[in-house]
């Protein structure tokens, strides 16, 4: 929507109104801000910090053969992880400074061998990331009898790559136990990130964090200044009994999660750190160590950025095809929380069901030889799976909502969008006590009535903007609540400037007596009355909050 610069009219004289922000909402909003600013650094719950990271110690000549590589890699990993260095009860071990980790499972095999390898493959550690050669090595081991097994090499190593770049090397080795036909199966991994690259990552994450803080100010908090000024000097209505205002601040999270630069950088961050995503996948492939499983879920939930990426970059297609009516906006904040819970089970399921064969095939199809794992396709499929969840949920929710409205809501009944109940679960908790004594006079929510009238007015059809709304509680001189007003930012509105039947025009006049903006079908003078258009009337000082 084009900006119109107009001269400001003189402010109305002070009316002695008191305006303050609710303490509870300020605390919650501060928490939302901090959560967004530190978001890029949450990866360090699973990644080593650059000043703690040691260069990997495997020294190989540039033209060393794969056989020499395997010997040295196995020697290094088996000396780091063995029955003496790993506690007997441990399933997973990790050395953050060396950037290595290991899974160890105890498995029993039939003494006469078994050619049905798939039944055992589902129980091998980190089987999701095996190369073809590692798979053949383990299947041959399972097929051999007791005598033959011990007369063959008991280890195999592989190289892990992402778009031809080496990101890790790993080995799988087998250690016989005292009990007949019972073995400890190890899978050790050395991630190949250098300290210099780790410092570069920290640098761009610091830059992204600063950018997120600036974006929150520009998109949300700077609009509070004219609102506070207007409430103090003008008020929401020409009523003498409105003496005090208390503002319940909203959650600006969706404004960041729908930002084109933030979503793009975070998705690229997922690809750049594919090695750590693999480590998170291995953490969630076991449940004996619940703490490691939870850390894997938390790191795996970063894949939700693929969902935000698709939700934002699919918007031009949705609007071009006029598909807005087929999607129900999704609250992106709770979606990030739920991703923590479904990322882990998805990976665990892929690690212990025949679907792991599909991922082994994906990792092998682009590899130059059977000793190498190429992770790019597997990462794309995983991120696509995570990205599809909110889109499918949005379509399903819209179909369900449409069917429910047809059956249960009378045609003349309008939903009460001014209510605090129309919000996501975080704001429900914040506003719980206030909802117990909500005043009868509730106004606002104009944007949502407009979206109901025609979904094409949604600027971001897949993102719900309701969580960022402010609620202004109006008190009279006796301290009694008079009414409650819901205010929404114009950022979520598509003015449809290219469609003459839907367009919303910006009124060029200064509205010095209006604290907040409004939308209606009337211009401010007779020359502007166009029955085919709606008008946005900004509040004084260019206030972009709409009642």
C-alpha positions as CSV (number, residue, x, y, z in Angstrom):
1,X,0.0,0.0,0.0
2,X,1.6,3.4,-1.0
3,X,2.5,5.7,1.8
4,X,0.8,9.1,1.9
5,X,2.7,11.8,3.7
6,X,0.5,14.5,5.2
7,X,1.0,17.4,7.5
8,X,0.1,16.7,11.1
9,X,-2.7,18.7,12.6
10,X,-2.1,20.3,16.0
11,X,-2.6,17.8,18.8
12,X,-5.6,18.1,20.9
13,X,-5.1,19.4,24.4
14,X,-4.3,17.0,27.1
15,X,-7.4,15.6,28.8
16,X,-5.7,14.2,31.8
17,X,-6.2,10.6,30.8
18,X,-3.9,7.9,32.3
19,X,-2.4,5.3,29.9
20,X,-0.3,2.4,31.0
21,X,0.6,-1.1,29.7
22,X,-0.4,-4.1,31.7
23,X,2.5,-5.4,33.8
24,X,1.7,-9.0,33.0
25,X,1.5,-8.3,29.3
26,X,4.8,-6.4,29.4
27,X,6.5,-9.4,31.0
28,X,5.1,-11.8,28.5
29,X,5.9,-9.5,25.5
30,X,9.4,-9.1,26.8
31,X,9.7,-12.9,26.9
32,X,8.5,-13.1,23.3
33,X,11.1,-10.5,22.3
34,X,14.0,-12.3,24.0
35,X,12.9,-15.6,22.6
36,X,13.0,-14.2,19.1
37,X,16.3,-12.5,19.5
38,X,18.1,-15.6,20.9
39,X,16.4,-17.9,18.4
40,X,19.5,-18.2,16.2
41,X,21.6,-19.3,19.2
42,X,19.3,-22.2,20.3
43,X,21.3,-24.4,17.9
44,X,24.2,-24.2,20.4
45,X,22.3,-26.5,22.8
46,X,23.5,-29.2,20.4
47,X,26.4,-27.5,18.5
48,X,29.8,-26.7,20.1
49,X,30.7,-23.1,20.6
50,X,33.6,-22.0,18.4
51,X,36.0,-21.4,21.3
52,X,35.3,-24.9,22.6
53,X,35.7,-26.7,19.3
54,X,39.0,-28.5,18.7
55,X,40.2,-29.3,15.1
56,X,39.6,-33.0,14.3
57,X,42.7,-35.1,14.8
58,X,42.5,-37.5,11.8
59,X,45.5,-36.7,9.6
60,X,45.3,-38.1,6.1
61,X,47.4,-37.6,3.0
62,X,45.5,-35.8,0.2
63,X,45.6,-38.9,-2.0
64,X,45.2,-41.5,0.7
65,X,43.3,-44.6,-0.4
66,X,39.9,-45.5,1.1
67,X,41.5,-48.5,2.8
68,X,44.0,-46.3,4.7
69,X,41.2,-43.8,5.5
70,X,39.1,-46.7,7.0
71,X,42.0,-48.0,9.1
72,X,42.8,-44.6,10.6
73,X,39.1,-43.6,11.0
74,X,38.3,-46.9,12.8
75,X,41.4,-46.6,15.0
76,X,40.5,-43.1,16.0
77,X,36.9,-43.7,16.8
78,X,37.3,-47.1,18.4
79,X,40.0,-45.7,20.8
80,X,37.6,-42.9,21.7
81,X,34.5,-45.1,22.2
82,X,34.9,-48.6,23.6
83,X,33.7,-50.7,26.6
84,X,36.3,-48.9,28.8
85,X,35.4,-45.3,27.9
86,X,31.7,-45.7,27.5
87,X,29.6,-46.5,30.6
88,X,28.0,-49.9,30.4
89,X,24.4,-48.5,30.6
90,X,25.1,-45.7,28.0
91,X,23.4,-45.9,24.6
92,X,24.7,-42.6,23.3
93,X,27.9,-40.7,24.1
94,X,29.2,-37.4,22.9
95,X,32.4,-35.3,23.1
96,X,31.4,-31.7,22.3
97,X,34.9,-30.4,22.1
98,X,36.1,-33.1,19.7
99,X,32.8,-32.9,17.9
100,X,32.3,-36.7,17.9
101,X,29.5,-38.9,19.1
102,X,28.7,-42.6,19.2
103,X,25.7,-44.9,19.5
104,X,26.0,-48.4,21.0
105,X,23.4,-51.1,20.8
106,X,23.7,-54.6,22.2
107,X,22.3,-57.1,19.6
108,X,21.9,-60.9,19.3
109,X,22.2,-62.7,16.0
110,X,21.2,-66.3,15.1
111,X,24.1,-68.7,15.2
112,X,23.3,-70.1,11.8
113,X,22.9,-66.7,10.1
114,X,19.8,-65.1,8.7
115,X,19.4,-63.7,5.2
116,X,16.4,-61.5,6.2
117,X,18.5,-58.5,6.9
118,X,15.7,-56.0,7.1
119,X,14.6,-57.3,10.5
120,X,18.0,-56.6,11.9
121,X,18.6,-53.4,10.0
122,X,15.8,-51.7,11.9
123,X,17.8,-52.4,15.1
124,X,21.2,-51.2,14.1
125,X,22.4,-47.9,15.4
126,X,22.1,-44.9,13.0
127,X,20.9,-47.2,10.2
128,X,19.1,-44.2,8.6
129,X,22.5,-42.8,7.5
130,X,24.3,-46.0,6.3
131,X,26.0,-46.1,2.9
132,X,25.4,-49.0,0.6
133,X,28.7,-50.5,1.5
134,X,28.0,-50.3,5.2
135,X,24.6,-51.9,4.6
136,X,26.2,-54.7,2.7
137,X,28.8,-55.2,5.4
138,X,26.2,-55.6,8.1
139,X,23.8,-57.8,6.1
140,X,26.7,-60.1,5.3
141,X,27.6,-60.2,9.0
142,X,24.0,-61.2,9.8
143,X,23.9,-63.8,7.1
144,X,27.1,-65.5,8.3
145,X,27.2,-68.2,10.9
146,X,29.0,-67.9,14.2
147,X,32.4,-69.2,13.0
148,X,32.5,-67.2,9.8
149,X,31.5,-63.9,11.5
150,X,34.6,-63.8,13.6
151,X,36.9,-64.5,10.7
152,X,36.0,-61.4,8.8
153,X,36.7,-57.7,9.4
154,X,34.4,-56.4,12.1
155,X,34.3,-52.7,11.1
156,X,33.4,-50.6,8.1
157,X,33.7,-46.8,7.6
158,X,32.1,-44.3,5.3
159,X,32.3,-40.6,4.3
160,X,29.3,-38.3,4.7
161,X,28.9,-35.5,2.3
162,X,26.5,-32.6,1.5
163,X,26.6,-31.5,-2.2
164,X,30.1,-33.0,-2.6
165,X,31.4,-31.3,0.6
166,X,32.7,-33.6,3.3
167,X,30.7,-33.0,6.5
168,X,31.6,-36.1,8.6
169,X,33.1,-39.5,8.5
170,X,31.7,-42.4,10.5
171,X,32.5,-46.1,11.2
172,X,30.3,-49.0,12.3
173,X,32.1,-51.7,14.2
174,X,31.1,-54.9,16.1
175,X,32.5,-56.1,19.4
176,X,31.8,-59.7,20.5
177,X,30.6,-60.2,24.1
178,X,31.0,-63.1,26.5
179,X,27.4,-64.3,25.8
180,X,27.3,-66.4,22.6
181,X,26.1,-64.7,19.4
182,X,25.7,-61.4,21.3
183,X,27.6,-58.3,20.2
184,X,27.9,-54.6,20.9
185,X,27.4,-52.7,17.7
186,X,29.0,-49.2,17.6
187,X,28.4,-46.3,15.2
188,X,30.8,-43.5,15.8
189,X,30.8,-40.2,13.9
190,X,33.4,-37.4,13.6
191,X,31.8,-34.1,12.4
192,X,34.3,-32.1,10.3
193,X,33.4,-28.6,11.1
194,X,36.5,-26.3,11.4
195,X,36.9,-23.7,14.2
196,X,37.0,-21.0,11.5
197,X,33.7,-22.0,10.0
198,X,32.2,-22.2,13.4
199,X,33.3,-18.6,14.1
200,X,31.7,-17.6,10.7
201,X,28.4,-19.2,11.8
202,X,28.5,-17.4,15.1
203,X,29.0,-14.1,13.2
204,X,26.1,-14.4,10.9
205,X,23.9,-15.6,13.8
206,X,24.8,-12.5,15.8
207,X,23.9,-10.4,12.7
208,X,20.6,-12.2,12.3
209,X,19.8,-11.7,16.0
210,X,20.4,-8.0,15.7
211,X,18.3,-7.9,12.5
212,X,15.4,-9.7,14.3
213,X,15.6,-7.1,17.1
214,X,15.5,-4.3,14.6
215,X,12.6,-5.9,12.7
216,X,10.5,-6.2,15.8
217,X,11.0,-2.5,16.6
218,X,10.2,-1.5,13.0
219,X,7.2,-3.7,12.5
220,X,5.6,-3.6,15.9
221,X,6.9,-1.5,18.8
222,X,7.4,1.8,16.9
223,X,3.7,1.8,16.3
224,X,3.0,1.8,20.0
225,X,4.4,5.3,20.4
226,X,1.6,7.1,18.4
227,X,-1.0,4.9,20.0
228,X,0.1,5.8,23.5
229,X,0.2,9.5,22.6
230,X,-3.2,9.4,21.0
231,X,-4.9,7.6,23.9
232,X,-3.4,10.1,26.3
233,X,-4.3,13.2,24.3
234,X,-7.4,12.2,22.3
235,X,-9.0,9.1,23.7
236,X,-10.9,6.3,22.0
237,X,-14.3,8.1,22.1
238,X,-15.9,11.4,22.9
239,X,-16.9,10.1,26.2
240,X,-16.1,12.0,29.4
241,X,-16.3,8.9,31.5
242,X,-13.2,7.3,29.9
243,X,-10.5,8.5,32.2
244,X,-8.0,5.7,32.2
245,X,-6.7,3.1,29.7
246,X,-4.8,-0.1,30.3
247,X,-3.2,-1.7,27.2
248,X,-2.7,-5.5,26.9
249,X,0.3,-5.9,24.6
250,X,0.3,-8.6,21.9
251,X,2.9,-11.0,20.7
252,X,5.0,-9.8,17.7
253,X,6.3,-13.3,16.9
254,X,4.3,-13.9,13.7
255,X,5.8,-10.7,12.2
256,X,9.3,-12.3,12.4
257,X,8.3,-15.8,11.5
258,X,6.7,-14.5,8.3
259,X,9.7,-12.2,7.4
260,X,11.2,-13.2,4.1
261,X,14.8,-12.6,5.1
262,X,14.6,-14.4,8.5
263,X,12.9,-17.4,7.0
264,X,15.4,-17.7,4.2
265,X,18.4,-17.4,6.4
266,X,17.1,-19.9,8.9
267,X,16.4,-22.5,6.2
268,X,19.9,-22.0,4.8
269,X,21.2,-22.4,8.3
270,X,19.4,-25.8,8.4
271,X,21.2,-26.9,5.2
272,X,24.6,-25.5,6.3
273,X,24.3,-27.6,9.5
274,X,23.1,-30.8,8.0
275,X,25.7,-32.7,9.9
276,X,24.3,-31.6,13.2
277,X,20.8,-32.4,11.9
278,X,22.1,-36.0,11.4
279,X,23.4,-36.0,14.9
280,X,20.0,-34.8,16.2
281,X,18.4,-37.6,14.1
282,X,20.6,-40.2,15.8
283,X,19.8,-38.8,19.2
284,X,16.1,-39.2,18.5
285,X,16.6,-42.7,17.1
286,X,17.0,-44.0,20.7
287,X,14.9,-43.5,23.8
288,X,17.2,-45.0,26.5
289,X,18.7,-41.6,27.2
290,X,15.7,-39.3,27.4
291,X,17.8,-36.2,27.8
292,X,19.6,-36.8,24.6
293,X,16.3,-37.7,22.9
294,X,14.8,-34.3,24.0
295,X,17.9,-32.4,22.8
296,X,17.5,-34.2,19.5
297,X,13.8,-33.2,19.3
298,X,14.7,-29.6,20.1
299,X,17.3,-29.4,17.4
300,X,15.2,-31.3,14.9
301,X,12.4,-28.8,15.5
302,X,14.5,-26.2,13.7
303,X,13.1,-27.8,10.6
304,X,9.9,-25.9,11.3
305,X,11.6,-23.0,9.5
306,X,11.0,-24.9,6.3
307,X,7.3,-24.6,7.1
308,X,7.6,-20.8,7.7
309,X,9.6,-20.6,4.4
310,X,6.9,-22.3,2.4
311,X,4.1,-20.4,4.1
312,X,5.7,-17.1,3.2
313,X,7.0,-17.9,-0.3
314,X,3.9,-19.7,-1.3
315,X,1.9,-16.6,-0.6
316,X,2.4,-15.0,-4.1
317,X,1.1,-18.2,-5.7
318,X,-1.9,-18.5,-3.4
319,X,-2.9,-14.8,-4.0
320,X,-2.3,-15.1,-7.8
321,X,-4.6,-18.1,-8.0
322,X,-7.1,-16.5,-5.5
323,X,-6.8,-19.6,-3.2
324,X,-7.1,-17.7,0.0
325,X,-10.5,-19.2,0.7
326,X,-9.0,-22.7,0.9
327,X,-6.6,-22.0,3.8
328,X,-7.2,-21.3,7.4
329,X,-4.5,-19.1,8.9
330,X,-2.2,-20.9,11.3
331,X,-0.8,-19.5,14.6
332,X,3.0,-19.8,13.9
333,X,4.0,-19.5,17.6
334,X,2.3,-22.7,18.8
335,X,3.4,-24.4,15.6
336,X,7.0,-24.0,16.7
337,X,6.2,-25.6,20.0
338,X,4.4,-28.5,18.5
339,X,7.3,-29.1,16.1
340,X,9.4,-30.1,19.1
341,X,7.0,-32.9,19.7
342,X,6.4,-34.2,16.2
343,X,10.0,-33.8,14.9
344,X,11.4,-36.4,17.2
345,X,8.7,-39.1,16.7
346,X,8.9,-38.6,12.9
347,X,12.7,-39.3,13.0
348,X,12.3,-42.2,15.4
349,X,9.7,-43.7,13.2
350,X,11.9,-43.4,10.1
351,X,14.8,-45.0,12.0
352,X,12.9,-48.1,13.1
353,X,10.5,-48.9,10.3
354,X,11.1,-50.0,6.7
355,X,10.9,-46.3,5.7
356,X,14.6,-46.1,6.6
357,X,15.3,-48.1,3.4
358,X,13.9,-45.2,1.4
359,X,16.2,-42.7,3.1
360,X,19.2,-45.1,2.6
361,X,18.3,-45.1,-1.1
362,X,18.0,-41.3,-1.1
363,X,21.5,-41.0,0.5
364,X,22.9,-43.5,-2.1
365,X,21.3,-42.3,-5.3
366,X,23.5,-39.2,-5.7
367,X,26.6,-40.6,-4.1
368,X,29.6,-41.1,-6.4
369,X,30.4,-44.6,-5.0
370,X,29.0,-47.0,-2.4
371,X,31.4,-45.9,0.3
372,X,29.8,-42.4,0.4
373,X,26.6,-41.0,1.8
374,X,25.2,-37.9,0.0
375,X,22.8,-36.2,2.5
376,X,21.3,-33.5,0.3
377,X,18.3,-35.4,-1.0
378,X,17.5,-36.8,2.4
379,X,17.6,-33.4,4.0
380,X,15.3,-31.9,1.3
381,X,12.8,-34.7,1.9
382,X,12.8,-34.3,5.7
383,X,12.4,-30.5,5.4
384,X,9.6,-31.0,2.9
385,X,7.8,-33.3,5.3
386,X,8.0,-30.8,8.1
387,X,6.9,-28.0,5.7
388,X,3.9,-29.9,4.6
389,X,2.4,-30.3,8.1
390,X,1.1,-26.7,8.6
391,X,-0.1,-26.4,5.0
392,X,-2.1,-29.7,5.3
393,X,-3.3,-28.6,8.7
394,X,-4.4,-25.2,7.2
395,X,-6.4,-26.8,4.4
396,X,-8.0,-29.4,6.8
397,X,-8.9,-26.8,9.4
398,X,-10.5,-24.6,6.7
399,X,-12.6,-27.5,5.4
400,X,-13.7,-28.4,9.0
401,X,-14.5,-24.7,9.8
402,X,-16.6,-24.3,6.7
403,X,-18.6,-27.5,7.5
404,X,-19.0,-26.5,11.1
405,X,-20.3,-23.0,10.2
406,X,-22.9,-24.5,7.8
407,X,-24.3,-26.8,10.4
408,X,-24.0,-24.9,13.7
409,X,-24.0,-21.1,13.1
410,X,-27.1,-19.2,12.2
411,X,-26.7,-17.1,9.1
412,X,-27.4,-13.8,11.0
413,X,-24.9,-14.5,13.8
414,X,-21.5,-12.9,13.6
415,X,-18.5,-14.2,15.4
416,X,-17.3,-11.9,18.2
417,X,-13.8,-11.1,16.9
418,X,-13.5,-8.3,19.5
419,X,-13.3,-10.8,22.3
420,X,-10.1,-11.9,24.0
421,X,-11.2,-15.5,23.4
422,X,-10.3,-15.1,19.7
423,X,-6.6,-15.7,20.3
424,X,-3.9,-18.4,20.4
425,X,-3.3,-20.5,23.5
426,X,-0.4,-18.4,24.8
427,X,-2.6,-15.3,24.9
428,X,-5.4,-17.3,26.5
429,X,-3.1,-18.0,29.4
430,X,-2.1,-14.4,29.6
431,X,-5.6,-13.1,29.4
432,X,-7.3,-15.8,31.5
433,X,-8.1,-13.7,34.5
434,X,-9.3,-10.8,32.4
435,X,-11.6,-13.0,30.4
436,X,-13.4,-13.9,33.7
437,X,-14.7,-10.3,33.9
438,X,-14.8,-9.2,30.3
439,X,-17.1,-6.2,29.9
440,X,-20.3,-6.5,27.8
441,X,-19.2,-3.7,25.5
442,X,-16.5,-5.1,23.3
443,X,-15.6,-3.4,20.0
444,X,-12.9,-3.9,17.4
445,X,-11.7,-6.8,15.3
446,X,-12.7,-5.0,12.1
447,X,-10.0,-6.7,10.1
448,X,-11.3,-10.2,10.9
449,X,-14.8,-9.3,9.8
450,X,-13.2,-8.0,6.6
451,X,-11.3,-11.3,6.2
452,X,-14.6,-13.2,6.7
453,X,-16.2,-11.0,4.1
454,X,-13.5,-11.8,1.6
455,X,-10.4,-13.9,2.4
456,X,-8.5,-12.1,-0.4
457,X,-7.9,-9.2,2.0
458,X,-5.5,-11.4,4.0
459,X,-2.0,-10.2,3.1
460,X,-0.5,-13.5,4.4
461,X,-3.2,-16.2,4.0
462,X,-1.3,-18.9,5.9
463,X,-0.3,-16.8,8.9
464,X,-2.7,-15.8,11.7
465,X,-2.1,-12.2,12.8
466,X,-4.5,-12.2,15.7
467,X,-1.8,-12.9,18.4
468,X,-0.2,-9.4,17.8
469,X,-3.4,-7.5,18.6
470,X,-3.6,-5.1,21.5
471,X,-6.6,-4.9,23.9
472,X,-7.4,-1.5,25.5
473,X,-9.5,-1.7,28.6
474,X,-11.3,1.6,29.3
475,X,-12.0,2.7,32.8
476,X,-14.2,5.6,34.0
477,X,-13.3,8.0,36.8
478,X,-14.6,5.5,39.4
479,X,-12.3,2.8,38.2
480,X,-15.1,0.8,36.6
481,X,-14.5,-0.9,33.3
482,X,-16.6,0.8,30.6
483,X,-15.6,-1.2,27.5
484,X,-12.8,-3.1,25.8
485,X,-11.4,-2.3,22.4
486,X,-9.4,-4.7,20.2
487,X,-6.8,-3.0,18.0
488,X,-5.1,-4.7,15.0
489,X,-2.1,-3.6,12.9
490,X,-2.6,-2.9,9.3
491,X,0.5,-5.0,8.4
492,X,-1.8,-8.1,7.8
493,X,-4.1,-6.3,5.4
494,X,-3.9,-6.6,1.6
495,X,-5.6,-3.5,0.2
496,X,-6.2,-5.2,-3.2
497,X,-5.0,-2.0,-5.0
498,X,-5.1,-3.7,-8.4
499,X,-8.7,-4.9,-8.1
500,X,-11.3,-2.1,-8.5
501,X,-14.1,-4.3,-7.0
502,X,-12.1,-5.0,-3.8
503,X,-9.7,-2.1,-3.4
504,X,-9.3,-0.3,-0.1
505,X,-8.1,3.3,-0.5
506,X,-6.0,5.3,1.9
507,X,-7.8,8.5,3.0
508,X,-5.4,11.4,2.5
509,X,-6.9,13.5,5.2
510,X,-5.4,14.0,8.6
511,X,-7.7,12.6,11.4
512,X,-6.5,14.7,14.3
513,X,-9.5,13.8,16.4
514,X,-9.2,10.0,16.0
515,X,-6.8,8.1,18.3
516,X,-6.8,4.9,16.1
517,X,-7.7,4.1,12.5
518,X,-10.9,2.7,11.0
519,X,-12.1,1.1,7.8
520,X,-15.4,2.0,6.2
521,X,-17.0,2.7,2.8
522,X,-17.2,6.4,3.2
523,X,-14.6,9.0,2.2
524,X,-14.0,12.2,4.3
525,X,-15.7,14.4,1.7
526,X,-18.3,14.1,-1.1
527,X,-15.7,14.0,-3.8
528,X,-14.2,10.8,-2.4
529,X,-17.3,8.8,-2.1
530,X,-16.8,5.7,-4.3
531,X,-19.4,3.0,-3.5
532,X,-17.1,0.4,-5.1
533,X,-14.3,1.1,-2.7
534,X,-13.5,1.0,1.0
535,X,-11.4,3.6,2.9
536,X,-8.7,3.4,5.5
537,X,-8.7,6.3,7.9
538,X,-5.5,6.4,9.8
539,X,-5.5,7.7,13.4
540,X,-3.7,10.9,14.4
541,X,0.1,10.9,14.0
542,X,-0.3,8.2,11.3
543,X,-1.4,5.6,13.9
544,X,-1.7,2.3,12.1
545,X,-3.7,0.5,14.7
546,X,-7.2,-0.3,13.4
547,X,-10.2,-0.6,15.7
